[in-house]
Amino acid sequence: MNKAIPAKLVEEPAPQRLYAAQAKVYPREIDGRFARLRTSAVFVLLGVFYALPWLRWDGHQAVLFDLPARKFHVLGLTFWPQDFFWLAWLLIIAALSLFFFTALAGRLWCGYACPQTVWTEVFLAIERAFEGRRNERVKLDAGAWTRAKILRKGGKQAVWIVFALWTGFTFVGFFTPIVELAREVPAATLGGWEAFWIVFYALATYGNAGFLREQVCKYMCPYARFQSAMFDQDTLVISYDAARGDPRGARKKSADPRALGLGDCVDCAACVQVCPTGIDIRDGLQIECIACAACVDACDAVMDRLNYRRGLIRYTTANVVAGKPRRILRTRTLVYGSVLAVLLTTFAWGVAHRAPVIVEILRDRNALYRESPAGDFENSYAVKLVNKTDRAQRYVLSLPEGAPERIVSNTTVEVAAGAIGNVPLTLRLARSAGSRGMHAVTLRVGTAQTRELAVQNTQFYRPEVP
């Protein structure tokens, strides 16, 4: 007869973790042509971002999205709500540009110009300044908490926070005049919404570039997921030449790899150590690869030390690796490029030929028409003029030559720069002229120098009376 096993002697299975902890990536610093190019891109892009709000153009901020006034100032151009069509057009151009350059050159945007990449480079540079090179950072994180560790970690966090707040301040400076914002911050008179967005954008920068880093590219960014739809065999990608590099193995510098039955890859893992997303490019193209070419610089440095030919890891295409010629002009690049050229040309022409004044005409709702003492018919309107220029304008209202109607009210109006002017308008039609019922009337708006800046159509009503 079997005796029951005491419950305390029964070993319970160890709890199973559904998700593995995310291993922290410690990218090793590397110097090389592509690393210098990335550094230059960081300086240029961040220089533009942080300096642009402080530039002045025609007496106001060069780039200012003035939401309360519903005006966008962009390098001398002022966009009004009626111009939002062109802003939407610009977003379409940006999206198509991404498709075009991705089909042509892969993920160069991700590796050199993406805000996540740019700000992560800065946060990593700050981390290196406080915690040292890669091996020192690994050792520091693994070690016990000491006074030195607290000071180094605390100093890094303090600089991260200041830099993130500066970034949030600059971001809000594109929507609130940054000079006013700079006065309000030290005086503690900052508005609630401005304070909220400074802190919010600072937290987003701090979290994404300081902590999440490569996880944003690997798990949060949708671009990595749909890039395969834009890639083909002639798209430029980072690729490891397996035919040349395998079999991998260590060897002395003076050794002949062919005599040892080895390829050019010494399996040093330098390409893995410098990768900001922590992948091994030798496993093939992966969605985590952002085409930053850090692995190219690392591998080229190893090849130089061994006196091997560069290019074991390089920018190339699947067709070139397979021994086929690369085709730049192909169906998708021709279609993307042609459509993009048309959109850019249309945008440039449309913005350059925008009317400098917006005209709106509202009929008098209280009276469909009225008769003058002489028996002629009159219609009344309210004309709204929006001066889209940066100078005060004197506008002149007129009708086309040969029009049966005539203006019997004031025909000129002064409108300040960027302001809205209202003027009452009365049109008169002789009793013996014009067709009966509603008919179209064209109002022209110009200046003394330019007879016609804009035209607007409205309706004139002549009653069914003899």
C-alpha positions in Angstrom: 0.0 0.0 0.0 1.4 3.4 -1.1 1.7 6.0 1.6 0.7 9.6 0.8 3.6 11.9 0.2 3.5 14.9 2.7 2.5 18.1 1.0 5.6 19.9 2.3 7.9 17.4 0.5 6.2 18.0 -2.9 8.4 20.4 -5.0 6.4 23.1 -6.7 7.4 24.1 -10.2 9.3 27.3 -10.6 7.0 30.2 -11.8 7.3 30.7 -15.5 7.9 34.2 -16.8 5.9 35.1 -19.9 8.2 37.9 -21.0 12.0 38.0 -20.7 13.5 41.2 -19.2 14.8 43.6 -21.8 18.5 43.5 -21.9 20.1 46.9 -21.8 22.1 47.7 -24.9 25.5 49.4 -24.3 26.6 50.6 -27.8 30.3 51.0 -28.0 31.7 54.3 -29.3 33.2 54.1 -32.8 35.0 56.6 -35.0 34.7 56.4 -38.8 33.4 58.2 -41.9 29.7 57.3 -41.1 30.1 58.1 -37.4 31.4 61.5 -38.3 28.5 61.9 -40.8 26.0 61.1 -38.1 27.6 63.5 -35.7 27.5 66.2 -38.3 23.8 65.5 -38.9 23.1 65.7 -35.1 24.8 69.1 -34.9 23.1 70.5 -38.0 19.6 69.2 -37.1 19.7 70.2 -33.5 21.3 73.5 -34.4 18.3 74.2 -36.6 15.8 73.1 -34.0 17.2 75.1 -31.1 18.2 78.2 -33.1 15.3 78.6 -35.5 12.8 80.0 -32.9 15.2 82.8 -32.0 15.7 84.1 -35.6 13.7 87.2 -36.6 12.2 87.8 -40.1 10.4 91.0 -41.0 9.9 92.0 -37.4 8.5 88.8 -36.0 9.7 85.3 -35.2 10.9 83.5 -38.3 9.0 80.3 -37.6 6.0 80.7 -35.3 2.8 78.6 -35.4 0.5 81.2 -33.8 -2.6 79.1 -33.0 -4.6 81.8 -31.2 -4.2 84.2 -34.1 -4.6 81.3 -36.6 -1.5 82.3 -38.5 1.7 80.3 -39.3 4.8 82.3 -40.0 7.4 80.3 -41.9 10.5 82.1 -43.1 8.7 85.2 -44.5 5.6 83.3 -45.5 2.4 83.7 -43.6 -0.2 80.9 -43.8 -3.8 81.5 -42.8 -6.5 78.9 -42.1 -7.5 79.3 -45.7 -4.0 78.2 -46.7 -4.1 75.0 -44.7 -4.7 73.2 -48.0 -1.0 73.9 -48.8 0.1 72.6 -45.4 -1.8 69.4 -46.1 -0.2 69.3 -49.5 3.2 69.7 -47.8 2.5 66.7 -45.5 1.6 64.6 -48.6 5.0 65.6 -50.1 6.8 64.6 -46.9 5.1 61.2 -46.9 5.9 60.6 -50.6 9.4 61.7 -50.0 9.8 59.1 -47.4 8.5 56.4 -49.8 10.8 57.6 -52.6 14.0 57.8 -50.5 13.2 54.5 -48.7 12.8 52.7 -52.0 16.0 54.3 -53.2 18.3 54.3 -50.2 16.6 52.3 -47.5 16.4 53.5 -43.9 18.8 56.4 -44.1 16.2 58.6 -42.5 16.2 56.3 -39.4 20.0 56.2 -39.2 20.8 59.9 -39.6 17.8 62.3 -39.4 15.0 60.6 -37.2 14.4 62.7 -34.0 14.6 59.5 -32.0 18.1 58.8 -33.4 19.3 62.4 -33.1 18.3 62.9 -29.5 19.4 59.4 -28.5 22.9 60.3 -29.7 22.9 63.4 -27.5 21.7 61.4 -24.4 24.3 58.7 -25.1 27.1 61.4 -25.3 26.0 62.7 -21.9 26.0 59.2 -20.5 29.5 58.6 -21.8 30.7 61.9 -20.3 29.6 60.8 -16.8 29.9 57.0 -16.9 32.7 56.4 -19.3 33.2 54.1 -22.2 31.2 50.9 -22.9 33.1 48.6 -20.6 33.1 51.1 -17.8 29.3 51.6 -18.1 28.7 47.8 -18.0 30.9 47.5 -14.9 29.3 50.5 -13.2 25.8 49.1 -13.7 26.8 45.7 -12.4 28.6 47.1 -9.3 27.2 48.0 -5.9 25.9 51.4 -5.2 28.7 53.6 -3.9 29.2 57.3 -3.4 31.0 57.5 -6.8 28.2 55.6 -8.6 25.5 57.8 -7.1 27.4 61.0 -8.1 28.0 59.8 -11.6 24.4 58.5 -12.1 23.0 61.6 -10.4 25.0 63.9 -12.5 23.9 62.2 -15.7 20.3 62.4 -14.7 20.5 66.1 -13.7 22.0 67.0 -17.1 19.4 64.8 -18.9 16.6 66.6 -17.1 18.0 70.0 -17.9 18.5 69.1 -21.5 15.0 67.6 -21.8 13.5 70.8 -20.3 15.4 72.9 -22.7 14.1 70.8 -25.5 10.5 71.2 -24.2 11.0 74.9 -23.8 12.2 75.2 -27.4 9.4 73.1 -28.7 6.8 75.3 -27.1 8.7 78.3 -28.5 7.5 77.4 -31.9 3.9 78.0 -30.8 4.4 80.8 -28.2 6.8 83.6 -29.1 10.0 82.4 -27.5 11.2 85.8 -26.4 8.0 86.2 -24.3 8.4 82.6 -23.1 11.9 83.3 -21.9 10.7 86.3 -19.9 7.8 84.3 -18.3 9.8 81.3 -17.2 12.1 83.1 -14.7 9.3 85.4 -13.6 7.0 82.4 -12.8 4.3 83.9 -14.9 4.1 81.0 -17.4 0.7 80.1 -18.6 -0.8 76.7 -17.7 -0.8 75.3 -21.2 2.7 76.4 -21.9 4.0 74.9 -18.6 2.1 71.6 -19.4 3.5 71.2 -22.9 7.1 72.1 -21.8 7.0 69.4 -19.1 5.1 66.9 -21.4 7.6 67.3 -24.2 10.5 67.2 -21.8 9.2 63.9 -20.3 8.7 62.5 -23.8 12.3 63.4 -24.8 13.7 62.1 -21.5 11.8 58.8 -21.7 12.3 58.1 -25.4 15.9 59.1 -25.8 17.2 58.4 -22.3 15.5 55.1 -21.3 13.6 53.5 -24.2 16.1 54.3 -26.9 16.3 51.3 -29.3 13.0 49.9 -28.0 11.2 52.8 -29.7 12.7 51.7 -33.0 12.1 48.0 -32.4 8.6 48.0 -30.9 6.9 51.4 -31.1 7.8 52.8 -34.5 5.6 51.5 -37.3 8.1 52.4 -40.0 10.1 49.3 -39.4 7.0 47.1 -39.9 6.0 48.5 -43.3 9.4 49.2 -44.8 9.4 45.8 -46.5 6.5 47.0 -48.7 8.9 49.7 -50.0 12.0 47.6 -50.3 13.1 45.6 -53.3 16.2 43.9 -54.5 17.8 47.2 -55.5 17.2 49.1 -52.3 20.3 50.2 -50.5 20.7 48.3 -47.2 23.4 47.4 -44.7 24.6 43.9 -45.6 27.2 41.4 -44.5 29.0 39.6 -47.3 28.6 36.0 -46.1 30.3 34.6 -49.2 33.5 36.5 -48.3 33.3 36.4 -44.5 32.3 32.8 -43.7 33.5 30.6 -42.2 34.3 32.9 -39.3 37.1 32.5 -36.9 39.9 34.1 -35.0 43.4 34.1 -36.5 46.7 35.8 -36.1 47.3 39.0 -38.1 50.1 37.2 -40.1 48.0 34.1 -40.8 46.6 33.3 -44.2 42.8 32.8 -43.7 42.5 30.7 -46.9 45.1 28.3 -45.6 43.1 28.0 -42.4 39.9 27.5 -44.3 38.4 30.8 -42.9 36.8 33.8 -44.4 37.6 37.4 -43.7 35.3 37.6 -40.6 37.4 37.2 -37.5 34.2 36.8 -35.3 35.3 39.7 -33.1 31.7 40.9 -32.6 32.7 44.5 -33.0 29.7 45.0 -35.3 27.4 43.8 -32.5 29.0 45.9 -29.8 28.6 49.2 -31.7 25.0 48.5 -32.9 22.5 50.9 -31.2 19.7 48.3 -31.4 21.9 45.4 -30.3 21.5 43.2 -33.4 24.0 41.0 -35.3 24.0 42.2 -38.9 25.7 38.9 -39.9 22.3 37.2 -39.3 20.9 39.1 -42.3 18.7 42.2 -42.7 16.4 42.7 -39.7 13.6 45.1 -39.0 15.6 46.5 -36.0 18.4 47.7 -38.3 18.2 51.5 -38.7 21.0 51.7 -41.3 23.2 53.9 -39.2 26.3 52.1 -40.5 28.0 51.9 -37.1 28.8 48.3 -37.9 30.3 49.3 -41.2 32.8 51.7 -39.4 33.6 49.0 -36.8 34.2 46.3 -39.4 36.2 48.6 -41.7 38.5 49.4 -38.7 39.1 45.7 -38.1 39.8 45.1 -41.8 42.3 48.0 -41.8 44.2 46.5 -38.8 44.4 43.1 -40.6 45.3 44.7 -44.0 42.1 43.1 -45.5 39.9 44.8 -48.1 37.1 47.0 -46.7 33.5 46.3 -47.4 32.8 43.0 -45.5 29.9 44.9 -44.1 28.7 47.8 -46.3 25.9 49.7 -47.9 24.8 47.6 -50.9 21.8 45.9 -52.4 20.6 42.3 -52.6 21.2 42.3 -56.4 24.8 43.5 -56.0 25.5 40.9 -53.4 24.2 38.3 -55.8 26.5 39.5 -58.5 23.9 41.5 -60.5 24.0 45.1 -61.4 22.1 47.7 -59.4 19.2 49.4 -61.0 18.5 52.9 -59.7 15.9 53.8 -62.4 13.1 51.3 -61.9 9.3 51.4 -61.9 8.7 52.3 -58.3 11.5 55.0 -58.2 10.3 56.5 -61.5 6.7 56.6 -60.3 7.6 58.0 -56.8 10.1 60.5 -58.3 7.7 61.7 -61.0 4.8 62.2 -58.7 7.0 63.9 -56.1 8.4 66.3 -58.8 4.8 67.2 -59.8 3.8 67.8 -56.2 6.8 69.9 -55.4 6.3 72.0 -58.5 2.6 72.5 -57.8 3.4 73.4 -54.2 6.1 76.0 -55.1 3.8 77.5 -57.8 0.8 77.6 -55.5 2.6 79.2 -52.6 4.3 81.8 -54.8 1.0 82.7 -56.5 -1.2 82.9 -53.4 -3.4 85.9 -53.4 -2.1 88.4 -50.7 -5.6 89.2 -49.7 -8.6 87.0 -48.8 -12.0 88.3 -49.8 -15.3 87.1 -48.4 -18.7 88.6 -49.4 -21.8 88.2 -47.3 -25.2 89.4 -48.6 -27.4 91.5 -46.4 -29.9 89.0 -44.9 -32.4 91.6 -43.8 -33.3 92.9 -47.2 -33.1 90.9 -50.5 -33.1 94.2 -52.4 -34.2 97.8 -52.1 -35.1 100.6 -54.5 -33.3 103.9 -54.7 -35.1 107.2 -54.9 -34.6 107.1 -58.6 -36.2 103.7 -58.9 -33.0 101.7 -59.4 -32.3 98.4 -57.6 -29.7 98.1 -54.8 -28.2 95.1 -53.0 -26.2 95.4 -49.8 -23.2 93.3 -48.8 -20.6 93.0 -46.1 -17.1 92.5 -47.5 -14.4 91.0 -45.3 -10.8 91.6 -46.4 -7.9 89.7 -44.8 -4.5 91.3 -45.3 -2.1 88.4 -45.5 1.0 90.6 -45.9 3.3 92.1 -43.3 2.5 95.7 -44.3 -0.6 97.9 -44.1 -2.5 98.0 -47.4 -5.1 100.3 -49.0 -7.5 98.1 -51.0 -9.7 99.3 -53.8 -12.9 97.6 -54.7 -14.1 97.6 -58.3 -16.3 95.8 -60.8 -15.2 94.5 -64.2 -15.4 96.8 -67.1 -18.8 96.6 -68.8 -20.6 95.3 -65.7 -24.2 96.7 -65.6 -23.9 97.3 -61.8 -21.9 100.0 -60.2 -20.6 100.6 -56.7 -22.3 103.5 -54.8 -20.6 103.0 -51.5 -17.0 103.5 -50.3 -14.6 101.7 -52.6 -11.4 101.9 -50.5 -10.5 100.4 -47.2 -7.3 100.5 -45.0 -6.3 97.2 -43.5 -3.4 96.8 -41.1 -0.7 94.2 -41.6 -2.1 90.7 -40.8 -5.4 92.2 -39.9 -9.0 91.8 -41.0 -11.0 94.7 -42.5 -14.7 95.0 -42.9 -16.4 97.4 -45.4 -20.1 97.7 -46.3 -20.7 97.5 -50.0 -23.7 98.6 -52.0 -24.3 97.7 -55.7 -26.8 99.6 -57.8 -28.4 98.4 -61.0 -30.4 100.7 -63.3 -34.1 99.7 -63.5 -33.8 99.3 -67.2 -30.7 97.2 -67.2 -29.7 93.6 -66.2 -31.5 90.3 -66.2 -34.3 89.5 -63.8 -33.8 87.2 -60.8 -30.4 86.2 -59.4 -27.3 86.7 -61.6 -23.6 86.5 -60.8 -21.5 89.6 -60.0 -17.7 89.6 -59.8 -15.9 91.9 -57.3 -12.3 92.8 -57.9 -9.9 93.8 -55.1 -6.7 95.5 -55.8 -4.4 98.4 -54.8 -3.3 101.6 -56.5 -0.3 99.7 -57.8 -1.9 96.4 -58.6 -5.4 96.7 -60.1 -6.3 93.1 -59.3 -5.1 91.0 -56.4 -8.1 88.8 -55.9 -11.6 88.3 -57.3 -14.7 87.0 -55.6 -18.1 86.2 -57.0 -21.4 86.9 -55.4 -25.1 87.2 -56.5 -27.2 90.3 -57.4 -30.9 90.1 -57.2 -33.2 92.1 -59.5 -36.9 91.6 -58.8 -39.4 90.4 -61.3 -40.8 93.9 -61.9 -40.8 96.0 -65.0 
